[in-house]
Structures are given as structure tokens and as C-alpha cells.
Amino acid sequence: MPYFQFCFLLMLLCTNYACQGESPNNNQAIAKQQTASPTEAVPTKVKQTQPKIDSTTNQYPWKKDYDVRQALINQITVPAGYKRVATRPNTFGDWLRFLPLQAPGAKVHYFDGREKWTQDLHERVVDLDIGKKDLQQCADAIMRLRAEFHYSQQAYDQIHFNYTSGDRVAFDDWRKGKQPRVRGNGVTFSAPNGKIDNSYQNFSAYLYQIFNYAGTASLSKELKTLSMSEMQVGDLFIQGGFPGHAVLVLDMVENAAGQKLYLLGQSYMPAQSFHILKNQAQPDLGPWHLLTDQEKQETAEWTFTRRDLKRF
């Protein structure tokens, strides 16, 4: 064989070997790339230090000993190469970022104190009481957080939800004594009693009856449908039904290329601790989910579609 042909053949063999790669994890890397959209790179494992936030004007009425050091924004690590998307102060999205978390390793419990049957689906547990009855399920916990946000700002006129019957029940009416009376499939309202009760105890009583008569079926009809590209902190995936399910977007980050990741929180059935979900499909991302426009949007315990993304 002429010398130049031998050299050319040797060069082809070396090039082919180099493309194959020597890393034992090469096949895994290729598989990960194939599961993502052709234009979306899968981020590497999430590890990055971040500055701590030492104060906030946000308030969390149920948490008397609130400590900003335990806030989500200080406890959940931002992936390498990403930074949190901007949120305006005094908004629901900013308020969610400062939710207090229980200590690392805390378990998810049901309303009756039992531990959830599986403890490998959550990253952290939000420090939010559950109640003693099987009421604060998926949509209920999200409605509570939305109501708690407005209550913390004394924006009482913004706290309102619909019963499954379609009747609008507002805390602004409730605190003035105009309260709903459910009989069969009908709802009537008492006349205001001339007294105003803005107490947290009365607010909790309002939420209790919302949990009784509202859920995914009613809440999904109240919300605005979004495209995936419009996602913001405070939006939610929801499928209305009996049962349905709902999960809340608690945080978002973005890299220089415009690729976004988001955190999801949920309660479930039976009523249980509100917790931050792990990404079961891409465990290297920890609790972060890659924002895509794919038809199916997978979470640890439910499959949504992109049309299930909605906003208050």
C-alpha cells in the first residue's frame, strides 16, 4: 500500500475513535441529549454557591418565628451558569421565593400525622401547617398560599374563589359577616352583620370552607391559560377534575442563552405537607425542571400538558 494511502487510512481510524470517546458515561450523555429538544442543551448537575439574602419585607402570617435564613431563596441552590429571573417586590412571585422551609431531610406527612408512603419524591418541605382534616389538598394549598399572600398585604378585596357551584365567595364579604350557606346544590348568603373581623382566626375559617367547596374543577375555570414561553413564578399547572391535580411554580432561573428552569411545589391526596418536587425524569437537575414546549409536562406524580399552564 502506498505510504500516503496508509496515512490517510490511519487518520480516518483515529478520527472515528475520537468521536466514539473514551468516557464510560459517553452513552449516558448521548441519551440525555436525545431526550431533550434539538435546540435545548441539558444542564449539568446543579451545584453553585450563591449570596444569602438577609432580609425581606414579606410577611407570612401563619409563621410567628419567621427566619429569612430558612427561606426558599436561601435554601434552594441556583444551578451553575444560571441566575434567578427578576421578580418585582410585593408580588406573588417574589413572596413565594421567600417561603419558609423546614430543615433539610424533613419528611412529608399526611394531615393525620402519618408519613407519606413515599419520601423520595420531594426536595424540601415548606413550613406550612396542614390542618387536622383531609382538606388542604393540591388546589387547596395553592389557593391558601394565594390568599395568604393577599392577607399579608391586607389586600382583603383580592381574596376570592368560586365554589364548584360557580358561586363567588370573597373574604371581603366574609369578614363583614356576609357568609355563604350551602343547602344541597344551592348557595345563599347571609346579610352583613355590621361587624368587621379581619383576624387571622376568621381568615382561617374562611379558608376552611373554601377547601370544603372548591377544588381543581372550580379553580381551573377561574384562571387564564398561558403558553409555556409566558411562564412566571406564581403560575401553575392544573387539570380540573374529581380528582384533578395542580402544582405551583415557586421559582425560576435563566442562563445567558435564555434557557429557563423552574421549581414546582405541591400538596396531594390525602392532604399533606406542601413540598418542593424533585425532577424524577432528569435527576441531575435536582428539583429544577427544564422549560420546554413539549406536549407532555411530566412531574413526579402527575402528567400535565402544556395547555394546563395557567395564571391567577
N, C-alpha and C positions, 0 to 999 in steps of 0.2 A: 504494500500500500504506500503511495507517495506520502512524503512527510507532511505536506500541508493538509492532505485529507485526514491523516491521523490526528493532527492538532485540532482540526475543525470538529471531528467526531468527539474528541475528548472534551472540548468546550461545551458541546451540547449536553453531554452526560453530566458535567459539573453544574450547568445551569439548571437542569431538571432536578438534581439532588438538592440544590439550594432552595428551589421553590417548594419542595416537599417539607423542608425544615427538619430540625433535629429535636425540637422540644416535644416531650411526651404529652404535653397539653395542646399540641397543634390541632388535633382533630376536634377537641372541645372548643377551641377558639373559632374554627371554621363553622361548627354547628351553631354557635352563638350568633355569628354574622348572618347565617342563613335564616334564623328566626326573626331577625329584625327587618324592617323595611330597607330596600336597597339604598336609600338615601340617608338612613339613620344608623349611626355607629352606636354600638352598645358600650356604655361607660364601663370603666374598670371598677374594681371593688372600692367601696366608699370608705375613705379614711382621710380626714383633714382636720387640722386644728382650726379654731375659729375664735374671734374675740367674744368675751362674755358681755351680755347686756346687764347692767347693774341696777336699772330702774325702769319703771313703766307707770304711766298714769291710768292704765286699765285696771278695772276692778272686777272681782269675782265673788259675788255676794255670798255664795254658799261656803266659801273658804276663808274662815276668820283669820287663820295664820298664814296667809299667802306669802310665799317667798319666791321672788323673781329668779333666784338661782335654780329653782326646780321647774322653771317654765320650759315649755317645748323648745323655744328658740335657743335656750341654753343647754338643752339636754340631747337634742337630735342633731347629729353631726352632718354638716354640709358635705356632699361628695367633692372629691378633688376636681378642681377645674370649674366648679360651679359657684354661683352666689345666689342668695335669695332674691326673688323678684320683688320689686318695690311694692309696698302697700301703704296707703295713706293712713295717718294716725286717726283714731276714733272711728275706724271702720270695722266691720265684722271680721274681715280677713286678718287685720292687724291684731285684733282681740284674740282670735284663735291661736295665733302664734305664741301667745303668752299663757296659754292654758297650763295650769299646774299639773305636773306628772307625779305619780307615785315613784318610789325608789326603783332603780333597775332590778329586774328579777321579780317584781310584783306579779301575782297571778290574777287571772280573770276569774271573777266569782259571779255566780247567779244571785238573784235577789234574795234567796233563802240562805245564803252563806256558803253553799256548796261550791267547790271548784269546778270550773268548766271542764268538760270531758277531755278537751284537747288544750294544751298550753304551749303549742309550738307554732301558733299562727300569728301571735302578736309580738310587736317590738317593745312597746311600753303600754302602761295603763294610765289613763287620765284620772286625776284625783277629783272624781265627781261621784257623789253618792248615788246609789241605785234606787233606794226605797225598799220597802218590805213586801211589796206586791209585784206580781208579774205584769208590770205596766210599762216601764221605761225600756221599750224595745228599740228597734232600729230607727224608725222615723220619729218616735217619741223623744229619744235622746237628742236628735238633731233639732227638733222643734224646741226642746228645752234650752239647748245652747243658744239658739237664735233669740229666744225670749230672754234668757239671762243677759245676753249682750245688751239688748234694749233696756232691760230693767236697770242694769248697772249705770246707764246713762240717763235714767229717769225719763226715757222716751216711751212712756206708757201707751201713747196712741199708736205706736208701731207694733204693739204686741197683739196679734190676732191670728186665728187659724179657723179653718172650716171643719165642722163635723162631717162625718161620712154622709150625712143627710144633705149637706150643702149649706147649712146654716152657719153664718159667720159669728164667731164668738170672740169678743175682744176684751182684753184685760182692762182697757179704759172704761168699759161699761161695768165689768165685774167689780172693780174697785169702788164704784159708785153705788153698788147694790143691785144693779140690773143684771140678774143672773139667769142662766138657761134652766129650763125644766123639761126633762125628756120624758115623754109618755108615748110608748110604742115607737112609731116611726116619726112622730111629730115633736117639734121643739117650740116651746113658748118662753117668754122672758118676763121676769118679774119687773115691777116698776122700781126705779131708783129709790133708795130709802133715805136720801138726804145726807148720808154719811159717806165720807171718803176714807178708805182703808188702803194705804199704799204699803202696808207691812210685808215683809218677806214671807211671813206665815200665810197671809192672804194670797200672795202671789203663788206660793207653792200649792195652795188649794185650787187655784185656777188651773195650774199645770196638771194637777191630778185628774181633773175632769176632762181636760184636753186629751190626756193619754187614754182615757176611757172611751172617748167617742170619735177620735181622729186617728189617722194612721197613714200608711203609704198610699192607699187608694185615694184619700181626700187630699193629702199634701201634694201628690204628683199633679193634680189638676190646678193647683194654685200657682205653679211655678212656670218660669219662662224656659223654653227649650233653647239650647245653645249648640254651636258647632264645637268640636274638640279644640280648635285653634283659639277659641274665645275663653277657655278655662281660666278661672281666677281662684285664689284662695277664698273659701266660703261657698263655692259651688258644690253640687252633689250629684251623684248618680242615684237614680231612683226608678224602681219599677213598682207601680201601684198594683196591689192585688191583695188576696186573702189566703196565704200571706204574700207580701211582696218583700222588697228589701231596699235599703238605702245606705249609702256610705258618703261621708263628708270629706271634702278636700281641705286639709288642715294646713298645708304649706306647699310652696313651690320654689324650685330653684332653676337657674338657667345658666348655660355656658356661653362662651364667646361666639359659637356657631349658631346660637339661637335654639339649641336643643333643650327641652324642659323635662324636669322630673317633678313628681308630686307625691305628697303623703296622703293616706286615707285613714280615717277613723270610723269606727262603727260600734254600735251595740248590736244585739241579735236576739233570737228567741231561744229559750226564755230570756226575760230581762236580765241583763248582765252588765258588768263593768264596761264603760266606754273605753275602747283601746285602739292603739295605732297598729295597723296591719303590717305584717311582713309581706314582701313581694315573693310569693311562692314560685312564680314562673321564672324569675331571674334573681335567685338568692344572693348573687354578688352585689346587688343593689341594696341589700338590707331592707329598709322599709320604703325605699323610693321606687316609684313606678314611672316607666318611660311613657311620655306623652306621645301617642300615635293616633292616626285617624283610622285604625283598623276597625272593622265592623264589630268584632267581639272585644270587650274590655273585661279582662279577667281579674278577679280579686280572689282572696284566699277562700272565701266561702260562697261566692256568687258570681255568675257571669252576666254582665250588663252588655248593652250595645252602645255605640257612640251616640245614638239618639236619646239615651237615658240621661245625658248630662243636662242639668237644669240649674236655675238660679232663683233665689228669693226675689 
